[in-house]
């Protein structure tokens, strides 16, 4: 730092000289020197505080990033858990919907399978029972899964030949009571004909 000598007015370079190079006066009590020294000390203190504040800010930023990393991990974990829960419910809903569709399809199929036969339920003349038996023979020939047996006079008739023979016993002008029995899928599995 450069100051002016209070005794002779010469310029003193404090970095090189310990006293005034012109008059030899000491400058340690020089008011300009003291104020510049105080200013320099305050500047160093301010720089030190600025560095400390900068370091604290940097630490805070690092802590924030560390915490952000933790927060990010928590968010990822929560997202994965939510995804798993949503996937679980979606899969179960899909399975339930599929089961409902299959059940309704079974009902619709059994309903359509039974539909024609239902016309003959109850008291019918021999003529209509004859037509019902023709329908049973056709359904049994077309469908290998759902076979219909006919119960008549304590006989359980399952083949087309047996049912055809039974048709010959029916009288067109006589009334018969027609009852249906169903399997667990609601298909007609046997028809009981009572005189």
C-alpha positions in Angstrom: 0.0 0.0 0.0 1.2 3.5 -0.7 0.7 6.4 1.8 1.9 10.0 2.1 4.4 10.8 4.8 2.9 13.1 7.4 6.3 14.8 8.0 7.6 15.5 4.5 4.8 14.7 2.2 6.8 12.1 0.2 5.1 8.9 -1.1 6.0 5.8 1.0 5.5 2.2 -0.3 4.8 0.2 2.8 5.4 -3.0 1.0 9.1 -2.0 0.5 9.9 0.6 3.1 9.7 0.4 6.9 10.0 4.2 7.2 9.9 7.2 5.0 12.8 6.9 2.4 13.0 10.7 2.2 13.0 11.9 5.9 13.3 8.6 7.8 10.1 9.2 9.8 8.2 6.1 10.9 4.8 5.7 9.5 3.3 3.3 12.1 1.4 6.2 13.7 0.4 7.8 10.4 -3.4 8.3 10.3 -3.6 7.4 6.6 -1.7 4.2 7.2 -3.9 3.3 10.2 -7.1 3.9 8.2 -5.8 2.0 5.2 -4.7 -0.9 7.5 -8.2 -0.9 9.2 -9.8 -0.8 5.8 -7.6 -3.7 4.6 -8.4 -5.7 7.7 -12.2 -5.0 7.2 -11.8 -6.1 3.6 -10.0 -9.3 4.6 -12.7 -9.9 7.2 -15.4 -9.3 4.6 -13.7 -11.6 2.2 -13.5 -14.2 4.9 -17.2 -13.8 5.8 -18.0 -13.9 2.1 -16.1 -17.2 1.7 -17.8 -18.6 4.8 -21.2 -17.6 3.5 -20.3 -19.0 0.1 -19.1 -22.3 1.7 -22.2 -22.4 3.8 -24.3 -21.8 0.7 -22.4 -24.5 -1.1 -23.0 -26.9 1.8 -26.6 -26.0 1.8 -26.9 -26.6 -1.9 -25.1 -30.0 -1.4 -27.4 -30.9 1.4 -30.4 -29.9 -0.7 -29.1 -32.1 -3.5 -28.5 -34.9 -1.0 -31.9 -34.4 0.4 -33.3 -34.0 -3.1 -31.7 -37.4 -3.9 -33.4 -38.8 -0.8 -36.7 -37.1 -1.7 -36.3 -38.4 -5.3 -35.7 -41.9 -4.0 -38.8 -41.6 -1.8 -40.8 -40.3 -4.7 -39.6 -43.2 -6.9 -40.4 -45.7 -4.2 -43.9 -44.3 -3.7 -44.4 -44.2 -7.5 -43.4 -47.9 -7.7 -45.7 -48.8 -4.9 -48.6 -46.9 -6.5 -47.8 -48.6 -9.8 -47.9 -52.0 -8.2 -51.2 -51.3 -6.4 -52.7 -49.9 -9.6 -51.4 -52.9 -11.6 -52.8 -55.3 -9.0 -56.2 -53.7 -9.2 -56.1 -53.6 -13.0 -55.2 -57.2 -13.2 -57.9 -58.2 -10.7 -60.4 -56.1 -12.5 -59.4 -57.6 -15.8 -59.7 -61.1 -14.4 -63.1 -60.3 -12.8 -64.3 -58.8 -16.1 -63.1 -61.8 -18.0 -64.9 -64.1 -15.6 -68.0 -62.1 -15.8 -67.8 -62.1 -19.6 -67.2 -65.9 -19.6 -70.1 -66.4 -17.2 -72.4 -64.2 -19.3 -71.3 -66.0 -22.4 -72.1 -69.3 -20.8 -75.5 -68.0 -19.8 -76.1 -66.6 -23.2 -75.0 -69.8 -24.8 -77.1 -71.9 -22.5 -80.0 -69.5 -22.9 -79.8 -69.8 -26.7 -79.3 -73.6 -26.3 -82.4 -73.9 -24.1 -84.5 -71.3 -25.9 -86.2 -73.5 -28.5 -86.8 -76.3 -25.9 -88.4 -73.9 -23.4 -91.4 -73.5 -25.8 -92.4 -77.1 -24.9 -92.3 -76.8 -21.1 -95.5 -77.6 -19.2 -98.5 -79.4 -20.4 -98.3 -80.3 -24.1 -100.2 -82.5 -26.5 -98.5 -85.6 -27.9 -98.1 -83.8 -31.2 -95.9 -81.1 -29.6 -94.0 -83.6 -27.4 -93.2 -85.4 -30.7 -91.8 -82.1 -32.1 -89.8 -81.6 -28.9 -88.2 -85.0 -29.2 -87.2 -84.3 -32.8 -85.5 -81.1 -31.6 -83.7 -83.1 -28.8 -82.5 -85.7 -31.4 -81.2 -82.8 -33.6 -79.5 -81.0 -30.7 -77.8 -84.2 -29.5 -76.5 -84.8 -33.0 -75.1 -81.3 -33.4 -73.7 -80.9 -29.9 -71.3 -83.3 -28.3 -70.8 -81.4 -25.1 -74.4 -80.9 -23.9 -76.3 -84.0 -24.5 -80.0 -84.2 -23.4 -81.5 -87.4 -22.1 -85.2 -88.1 -22.0 -86.9 -89.7 -19.0 -90.2 -91.5 -19.8 -91.9 -94.2 -17.8 -88.9 -94.7 -15.6 -86.5 -95.2 -18.6 -83.6 -92.9 -19.2 -83.3 -92.6 -22.9 -80.0 -91.2 -24.3 -79.5 -92.4 -27.9 -81.4 -91.2 -30.9 -82.7 -94.7 -31.5 -84.1 -95.0 -28.0 -85.8 -91.6 -28.3 -87.3 -92.5 -31.8 -88.8 -95.7 -30.4 -90.3 -93.7 -27.5 -91.9 -91.3 -29.9 -94.0 -94.2 -31.3 -95.6 -94.7 -27.9 -96.9 -91.1 -27.8 -100.4 -90.3 -28.8 -101.1 -86.9 -30.6 -104.4 -86.3 -28.8 -103.1 -87.1 -25.3 -101.6 -84.5 -23.0 -98.2 -84.9 -21.3 -96.4 -82.8 -18.7 -92.9 -81.8 -19.7 -90.3 -80.9 -17.1 -86.7 -79.8 -17.5 -83.6 -80.4 -15.3 -80.5 -78.2 -15.6 -76.7 -78.6 -15.1 -74.6 -76.1 -13.1 -74.1 -74.0 -16.3 -77.8 -73.7 -16.8 -78.0 -76.1 -19.8 -81.0 -78.5 -20.0 -79.5 -82.0 -19.3 -82.7 -84.0 -19.2 -86.4 -83.8 -20.1 -88.9 -85.7 -18.0 -92.2 -86.6 -19.8 -95.0 -87.6 -17.6 -98.4 -89.0 -18.8 
